[in-house]
Amino acid sequence: CHKNIQGINMFKINFTKVLLTAIIFLITTIISFAQWQKTNGIKGSQFYQVAGDENNLLALTGSGTVFKYEQGQWNYRSSFTYMTDIFKLQDKWIGYYSNSVFRSDDDGITWLEILHPTNDNFLISAKVIDDKIYALASDTLFYSEDFGETWKVNEVSMNIVAGSDSGIFYAISSFYV
């Protein structure tokens, strides 16, 4: 009976050592291989949105100033009053502001308006999904497969009040009985 108790105590001690070793290893691994790295932000403003890929990042401030992350720092690219969204589309950038969609072919230095619907069709949202630009208006879904050079129209028989999330475009309709 005395040997069984001694064996159980040895098991508890060994289990505790293994558990502590595993916890220390896990914490060290998490700290050593953290995927987030702090960047030196911009002075005097805050980022509103960051978009891009592993090689090319643009950031947008709340006042519409565009910055590019290069060689470990954020560099000024352009000011575009209150642009609300930016998206990376292959080697181009797509921006959305108020009732227009814009494209930059030079990493955010200049922006060209590529869609501005009529006043009857006010834009609600614009997104890039699967290499297409979608622009959602009050009763129309515009989309472009050529970086905004040409646009196709999908007429929608509903009042659209929502945008997209996770690559899926959602729309909500008003129902009348």
FIMIVEX-595355 format. One line per 5 residues: for each residue x, y, z of N, C-alpha, C. Coordinates in Angstrom, 1 decimal. Layout:
N
X,Y,Z,X,Y,Z,X,Y,Z ~ ... $
This chain:
177
0.8,-1.2,0.0,0.0,0.0,0.0,0.9,1.3,0.0 ~ 2.0,1.2,0.8,2.9,2.3,0.8,3.6,2.6,-0.5 ~ 3.9,1.5,-1.3,4.5,1.7,-2.6,3.5,2.3,-3.6 ~ 2.2,2.0,-3.5,1.2,2.6,-4.4,1.0,4.1,-4.1 ~ 1.1,4.5,-2.9,1.0,6.0,-2.6,2.2,6.7,-3.1 $
3.4,6.1,-2.9,4.6,6.7,-3.3,4.6,6.8,-4.9 ~ 4.1,5.8,-5.6,4.0,5.8,-7.0,3.0,6.9,-7.5 ~ 1.9,7.1,-6.8,1.0,8.1,-7.1,1.6,9.5,-7.0 ~ 2.3,9.7,-5.9,3.0,11.0,-5.6,4.0,11.3,-6.7 ~ 4.8,10.2,-7.1,5.8,10.4,-8.2,5.1,10.8,-9.5 $
3.9,10.1,-9.8,3.1,10.4,-11.0,2.7,11.9,-10.9 ~ 2.2,12.4,-9.8,1.7,13.8,-9.6,2.9,14.7,-9.9 ~ 4.1,14.4,-9.4,5.2,15.3,-9.5,5.7,15.3,-11.0 ~ 5.7,14.2,-11.7,6.1,14.1,-13.1,5.1,14.8,-14.0 ~ 3.8,14.6,-13.7,2.7,15.2,-14.4,2.8,16.7,-14.3 $
3.1,17.2,-13.1,3.2,18.7,-12.9,4.4,19.2,-13.6 ~ 5.5,18.6,-13.6,6.7,19.0,-14.4,6.4,19.1,-15.9 ~ 5.7,18.0,-16.4,5.4,18.0,-17.8,4.4,19.1,-18.2 ~ 3.4,19.3,-17.3,2.5,20.4,-17.6,3.1,21.8,-17.5 ~ 4.0,22.0,-16.6,4.7,23.3,-16.5,5.6,23.5,-17.7 $
6.3,22.5,-18.1,7.2,22.5,-19.3,6.3,22.9,-20.5 ~ 5.2,22.2,-20.7,4.3,22.5,-21.8,3.8,23.9,-21.8 ~ 3.4,24.4,-20.7,2.9,25.8,-20.6,4.0,26.8,-20.9 ~ 5.2,26.6,-20.4,6.3,27.5,-20.7,6.7,27.4,-22.2 ~ 6.7,26.2,-22.8,6.9,26.1,-24.2,5.9,26.8,-25.0 $
4.6,26.6,-24.7,3.5,27.3,-25.4,3.6,28.8,-25.3 ~ 3.9,29.3,-24.2,4.0,30.8,-24.0,5.2,31.3,-24.8 ~ 6.3,30.6,-24.7,7.5,31.0,-25.5,7.2,31.0,-27.0 ~ 6.5,30.0,-27.5,6.2,29.9,-28.9,5.3,31.0,-29.3 ~ 4.3,31.3,-28.5,3.4,32.4,-28.9,4.1,33.7,-29.0 $
4.9,34.0,-28.0,5.6,35.3,-28.0,6.6,35.3,-29.1 ~ 7.3,34.2,-29.4,8.4,34.2,-30.4,7.8,34.3,-31.8 ~ 6.7,33.8,-32.1,6.1,33.7,-33.4,4.9,34.5,-33.6 ~ 4.7,35.6,-32.8,3.6,36.5,-32.9,3.5,37.1,-34.3 ~ 2.3,37.1,-34.9,2.1,37.6,-36.3,1.9,39.1,-36.3 $
1.6,39.7,-35.2,1.3,41.2,-35.2,2.6,41.9,-34.9 ~ 2.9,42.9,-35.7,4.1,43.7,-35.5,3.7,45.2,-35.4 ~ 4.1,45.9,-34.4,3.8,47.3,-34.3,4.5,48.1,-35.3 ~ 3.8,49.0,-35.9,4.5,49.9,-36.9,4.5,51.3,-36.3 ~ 5.4,52.1,-36.7,5.4,53.5,-36.3,4.3,54.2,-37.1 $
3.2,54.5,-36.4,2.0,55.1,-37.0,2.3,56.5,-37.5 ~ 1.3,57.2,-37.9,1.4,58.6,-38.4,1.2,59.5,-37.2 ~ 1.8,60.7,-37.3,1.6,61.7,-36.2,0.5,62.6,-36.6 ~ -0.4,62.9,-35.6,-1.4,63.9,-35.8,-2.7,63.4,-36.4 ~ -2.8,62.1,-36.6,-4.0,61.5,-37.2,-4.2,60.1,-36.8 $
-5.3,59.5,-37.1,-5.5,58.1,-36.8,-5.9,57.4,-38.1 ~ -5.5,56.1,-38.2,-5.9,55.3,-39.4,-7.4,54.9,-39.2 ~ -8.1,55.1,-40.3,-9.5,54.7,-40.4,-9.7,53.3,-41.0 ~ -8.8,53.0,-42.0,-8.9,51.7,-42.6,-7.5,51.4,-43.2 ~ -7.1,50.1,-43.2,-5.9,49.6,-43.8,-6.3,48.5,-44.8 $
-5.7,48.5,-46.0,-6.1,47.5,-47.0,-4.8,47.1,-47.7 ~ -4.8,45.9,-48.3,-3.7,45.5,-49.2,-3.4,44.1,-49.0 ~ -2.1,43.7,-49.3,-1.7,42.4,-49.2,-0.3,42.4,-48.5 ~ 0.4,41.2,-48.5,1.6,41.2,-47.7,2.7,42.1,-48.3 ~ 2.6,42.5,-49.5,3.6,43.3,-50.2,3.3,44.8,-50.3 $
2.0,45.1,-50.1,1.5,46.4,-50.5,0.4,46.8,-49.6 ~ 0.6,47.8,-48.7,-0.4,48.3,-47.8,-0.6,49.7,-47.9 ~ -1.9,50.1,-48.0,-2.3,51.5,-48.0,-3.2,51.7,-46.7 ~ -3.1,52.9,-46.1,-3.9,53.2,-45.0,-4.6,54.5,-45.3 ~ -5.8,54.6,-44.7,-6.7,55.7,-44.9,-7.0,56.4,-43.6 $
-6.9,57.7,-43.5,-7.2,58.3,-42.2,-8.7,58.8,-42.3 ~ -9.2,59.2,-41.2,-10.6,59.7,-41.2,-10.9,60.9,-42.0 ~ -9.8,61.7,-42.3,-10.0,62.8,-43.2,-9.7,62.5,-44.7 ~ -9.4,61.3,-45.0,-9.2,60.9,-46.4,-7.8,60.9,-46.9 ~ -6.8,61.1,-46.0,-5.4,61.1,-46.4,-5.0,59.6,-46.5 $
-4.3,59.4,-47.6,-3.8,58.0,-47.9,-2.3,57.9,-47.7 ~ -1.9,56.9,-47.0,-0.5,56.6,-46.7,-0.2,55.2,-47.2 ~ 1.1,55.0,-47.6,1.6,53.7,-48.0,2.7,53.3,-47.0 ~ 2.7,52.0,-46.7,3.7,51.4,-45.8,4.9,51.0,-46.6 ~ 6.0,51.6,-46.4,7.2,51.3,-47.2,8.5,51.4,-46.3 $
9.3,50.4,-46.4,10.6,50.3,-45.6,10.4,50.6,-44.2 ~ 9.4,50.1,-43.6,9.2,50.2,-42.1,8.5,51.5,-41.6 ~ 8.0,52.3,-42.6,7.3,53.5,-42.1,6.2,53.9,-43.1 ~ 5.2,54.7,-42.6,4.1,55.1,-43.3,4.4,56.4,-44.0 ~ 4.3,56.4,-45.4,4.6,57.6,-46.2,3.3,58.2,-46.8 $
3.2,59.5,-46.8,2.1,60.2,-47.4,2.0,59.9,-48.9 ~ 0.8,59.6,-49.4,0.5,59.4,-50.8,-0.3,60.5,-51.4 ~ -1.5,60.7,-50.8,-2.4,61.7,-51.3,-3.4,62.1,-50.3 ~ -4.2,63.2,-50.6,-5.3,63.5,-49.7,-6.5,63.5,-50.6 ~ -7.5,62.8,-50.1,-8.8,62.6,-50.9,-9.9,62.8,-49.9 $
-10.6,63.9,-49.9,-11.5,64.3,-48.8,-12.5,63.2,-48.5 ~ -12.3,62.6,-47.3,-13.2,61.7,-46.7,-13.5,60.4,-47.5 ~ -12.6,59.9,-48.2,-12.8,58.6,-48.8,-13.0,57.6,-47.7 ~ -14.1,56.8,-47.8,-14.5,55.9,-46.7,-14.0,54.5,-46.8 ~ -13.7,54.0,-48.0,-13.2,52.6,-48.2,-12.1,52.5,-49.3 $
-11.1,51.7,-49.0,-10.2,51.4,-50.1,-10.0,49.8,-50.2 ~ -9.8,49.4,-51.4,-9.6,47.9,-51.6,-8.5,47.7,-52.6 ~ -7.8,46.6,-52.4,-6.7,46.2,-53.3,-7.4,45.3,-54.4 ~ -7.1,45.6,-55.6,-7.6,44.7,-56.7,-6.4,44.5,-57.7 ~ -5.8,43.4,-57.6,-4.6,43.0,-58.3,-3.5,44.1,-58.1 $
-3.1,44.8,-59.1,-2.1,45.9,-58.9,-2.7,47.3,-58.8 ~ -4.0,47.3,-58.6,-4.7,48.6,-58.6,-5.4,48.8,-57.2 ~ -5.8,50.0,-56.9,-6.6,50.3,-55.7,-7.9,50.9,-56.1 ~ -8.9,50.5,-55.4,-10.3,51.0,-55.6,-10.7,51.7,-54.4 ~ -11.3,52.9,-54.6,-11.7,53.7,-53.4,-13.2,54.0,-53.6 $
-13.9,54.2,-52.4,-15.3,54.6,-52.4,-15.5,55.8,-51.6 ~ -16.2,56.8,-52.1,-16.5,58.0,-51.3,-17.8,58.5,-51.8 ~ -18.7,58.7,-50.8,-20.0,59.3,-51.1,-20.8,58.6,-52.2 ~ -20.9,59.2,-53.4,-21.6,58.7,-54.5,-20.7,58.3,-55.7 ~ -19.5,58.0,-55.4,-18.5,57.7,-56.5,-17.6,56.6,-56.1 $
-17.1,55.9,-57.2,-16.1,54.9,-57.1,-14.9,55.4,-57.8 ~ -13.7,55.2,-57.2,-12.4,55.7,-57.8,-11.4,54.6,-58.0 ~ -10.5,54.8,-58.9,-9.4,53.8,-59.0,-8.0,54.6,-59.0 ~ -7.0,53.9,-58.4,-5.7,54.4,-58.5,-4.8,53.4,-59.1 ~ -4.1,53.8,-60.2,-3.2,53.0,-60.9,-1.7,53.2,-60.4 $
-1.5,54.1,-59.5,-0.1,54.5,-59.1,0.0,54.4,-57.5 ~ -0.5,53.3,-56.9,-0.4,53.1,-55.5,-0.9,54.3,-54.6 ~ -2.0,54.9,-55.0,-2.7,55.8,-54.2,-2.3,57.3,-54.4 ~ -1.4,57.6,-55.3,-1.0,59.0,-55.5,-2.1,59.8,-56.2 ~ -2.7,59.2,-57.3,-3.8,59.9,-57.9,-5.0,59.0,-58.0 $
-6.2,59.6,-58.1,-7.4,58.8,-58.1,-8.3,59.3,-59.3 ~ -8.8,58.3,-60.0,-9.6,58.6,-61.2,-11.1,58.1,-60.9 ~ -12.0,59.0,-61.1,-13.4,58.6,-60.8,-13.8,57.6,-61.9 ~ -14.3,56.4,-61.6,-14.7,55.4,-62.5,-16.2,55.1,-62.5 ~ -16.9,55.6,-61.5,-18.4,55.4,-61.5,-19.0,56.5,-60.7 $
-20.0,57.2,-61.3,-20.8,58.2,-60.6,-22.2,58.1,-61.2 ~ -23.0,57.3,-60.5,-24.4,57.2,-61.0,-25.2,58.5,-60.9 ~ -26.4,58.5,-61.6,-27.2,59.6,-61.5,-27.8,59.9,-60.1 ~ -28.3,61.0,-59.9,-28.9,61.4,-58.6,-30.0,60.5,-58.2 ~ -30.7,59.9,-59.2,-31.8,59.0,-58.9,-31.3,57.6,-58.3 $
-30.0,57.4,-58.5,-29.4,56.1,-58.1,-28.2,56.3,-57.2 ~ -28.5,56.8,-56.0,-27.4,57.1,-55.0,-26.7,55.9,-54.6 ~ -25.3,55.9,-54.6,-24.6,54.7,-54.2,-24.6,54.5,-52.7 ~ -24.8,53.3,-52.2,-24.8,53.0,-50.8,-23.5,52.4,-50.4 ~ -22.9,51.6,-51.2,-21.7,50.9,-50.8,-20.9,50.4,-52.1 $
-19.6,50.2,-51.9,-18.8,49.6,-53.0,-17.9,48.6,-52.4 ~ -17.7,47.5,-53.0,-16.8,46.4,-52.5,-16.1,45.8,-53.7 ~ -14.9,45.1,-53.4,-14.2,44.3,-54.4,-14.3,42.9,-53.9 ~ -14.9,42.0,-54.7,-15.1,40.6,-54.4,-14.7,39.8,-55.6 ~ -13.8,38.9,-55.5,-13.3,37.9,-56.5,-13.0,38.7,-57.8 $
-12.1,39.7,-57.8,-11.6,40.4,-58.9,-12.7,41.2,-59.6 ~ -13.8,41.5,-59.0,-14.8,42.3,-59.6,-15.1,43.5,-58.6 ~ -15.5,44.6,-59.2,-15.9,45.8,-58.3,-17.4,45.8,-58.4 ~ -18.0,45.8,-57.2,-19.5,45.9,-57.1,-19.8,47.3,-56.4 ~ -20.8,48.0,-57.0,-21.3,49.2,-56.4,-22.8,49.1,-56.3 $
-23.2,49.2,-55.1,-24.6,49.0,-54.7,-25.3,50.4,-54.6 ~ -26.4,50.5,-55.4,-27.2,51.8,-55.4,-28.6,51.4,-54.9 ~ -29.5,52.5,-54.9,-30.8,52.3,-54.3,-31.6,51.2,-54.9 ~ -31.5,51.1,-56.3,-32.2,50.0,-56.9,-31.4,49.3,-58.0 ~ -30.1,49.4,-58.0,-29.3,48.9,-59.0,-28.0,48.3,-58.4 $
-27.5,47.2,-58.9,-26.2,46.7,-58.6,-25.3,46.8,-59.8 ~ -24.3,47.7,-59.7,-23.4,47.9,-60.8,-22.2,46.9,-60.5 ~ -21.6,46.4,-61.6,-20.4,45.6,-61.4,-19.5,45.8,-62.6 ~ -18.2,45.7,-62.3,-17.2,45.8,-63.4,-16.2,44.7,-63.3 ~ -15.8,44.1,-64.4,-14.8,43.1,-64.4,-13.5,43.5,-65.0 $
-13.4,44.8,-65.3,-12.2,45.4,-66.0,-11.7,46.6,-65.3 ~ -11.6,46.6,-64.0,-11.1,47.7,-63.2,-11.9,49.0,-63.3 ~ -13.2,48.9,-63.7,-14.0,50.1,-63.8,-14.0,50.7,-65.1 ~ -13.4,50.1,-66.1,-13.4,50.7,-67.5,-14.8,50.7,-68.0 ~ -15.5,49.5,-67.8,-16.9,49.4,-68.2,-17.7,48.8,-67.1 $
-19.0,49.1,-67.1,-19.8,48.7,-66.0,-21.1,48.0,-66.6 ~ -21.5,46.9,-65.9,-22.7,46.2,-66.2,-23.7,46.5,-65.1 ~ -25.0,46.4,-65.4,-26.0,46.8,-64.5,-26.9,45.6,-64.3 ~ -27.2,45.3,-63.0,-28.2,44.3,-62.7,-29.3,45.1,-62.0 ~ -30.5,45.2,-62.7,-31.6,45.8,-62.1,-32.1,45.0,-60.9 $
-32.5,45.6,-59.9,-33.0,44.9,-58.7,-34.3,45.4,-58.4 ~ -35.3,44.5,-58.2,-36.7,45.0,-57.9,-36.9,45.0,-56.3 ~ -36.0,45.7,-55.7,-36.1,45.9,-54.2,-35.4,47.1,-53.8 ~ -35.6,47.6,-52.6,-34.9,48.6,-52.0,-33.7,48.0,-51.2 ~ -32.5,48.3,-51.6,-31.3,47.6,-51.0,-30.8,48.5,-49.9 $
-30.6,47.9,-48.7,-30.1,48.7,-47.6,-28.9,48.1,-46.9 ~ -28.2,47.2,-47.5,-27.0,46.6,-46.9,-26.0,46.4,-47.9 ~ -24.7,46.2,-47.4,-23.6,45.9,-48.3,-23.1,44.5,-48.2 ~ -21.8,44.3,-48.3,-21.2,43.0,-48.3,-20.4,42.7,-47.1 ~ -20.2,41.4,-46.9,-19.4,40.9,-45.7,-18.8,39.6,-46.1 $
-17.5,39.4,-45.9,-16.8,38.1,-46.1,-17.0,37.6,-47.6 ~ -17.0,38.4,-48.6,-17.1,38.0,-49.9,-18.5,37.6,-50.4 ~ -19.5,37.9,-49.6,-20.9,37.6,-50.0,-21.6,38.9,-50.0 ~ -22.4,39.2,-51.0,-23.1,40.4,-51.1,-24.6,40.2,-50.6 ~ -25.0,41.0,-49.6,-26.3,40.9,-49.0,-27.2,42.0,-49.4 $
-28.5,41.8,-49.6,-29.4,42.8,-49.9,-30.7,42.5,-49.1 ~ -31.3,43.6,-48.7,-32.6,43.4,-47.9,-33.7,44.2,-48.7 ~ -34.8,43.6,-48.8,-35.9,44.1,-49.6,-37.0,44.6,-48.6 ~ -37.8,45.6,-49.1,-39.0,46.0,-48.4,-40.1,45.1,-49.0 ~ -40.9,44.6,-48.2,-42.0,43.7,-48.6,-43.3,44.5,-48.4 $
-44.2,44.4,-49.4,-45.5,45.0,-49.3,-46.5,43.9,-49.4 ~ -47.6,44.0,-48.5,-48.6,43.0,-48.5,-49.9,43.6,-49.0 $
